[in-house]
Amino acid sequence: MVFYRVEISRSAAKELRGIDRMWIPKIVATIETLKAEPRPSGCKKLVGSDHTYRLRIGDYRVIYDIMMTL
């Protein structure tokens, strides 16, 4: 099984600190699942980008890129 690396930008971590505390564990857990499945059910590919996706978690959205590295 292939696993991906998940990196959270400084600005995203700062935004996460401002979110209602009841949502933080759910958001972090969902982000962690992206390691095994980067395109889960419910994700949407953003128009105008080849590798940017959006995932909705309650009232919040996680915007992320799937990058290929060698």
LINDA-V414252 format. One record per backbone hydrogen bond with DSSP energy under -1.0 kcal/mol. NH is the residue of the N-H (numbers start at 1). CO is the residue of the C=O. E is the energy in kcal/mol with one decimal. If there is no record, write none. Layout:
NH;CO;E  NH;CO;E
This chain:
4;35;-3.0  13;9;-2.4  14;10;-2.1  15;11;-2.1  16;12;-2.4  17;13;-1.4  18;15;-1.1  19;16;-1.2  23;20;-2.0  27;23;-2.5  28;24;-2.8  29;25;-2.4  30;26;-2.2  31;27;-2.4  32;28;-2.3  33;29;-1.5  34;31;-1.1  35;32;-1.6  37;33;-2.0  43;40;-1.9  44;54;-2.7  46;52;-2.7  49;46;-1.2  53;64;-3.4  54;44;-2.7  55;62;-2.3  57;60;-3.4  60;57;-2.2  62;55;-3.1  64;53;-2.5  66;51;-2.4
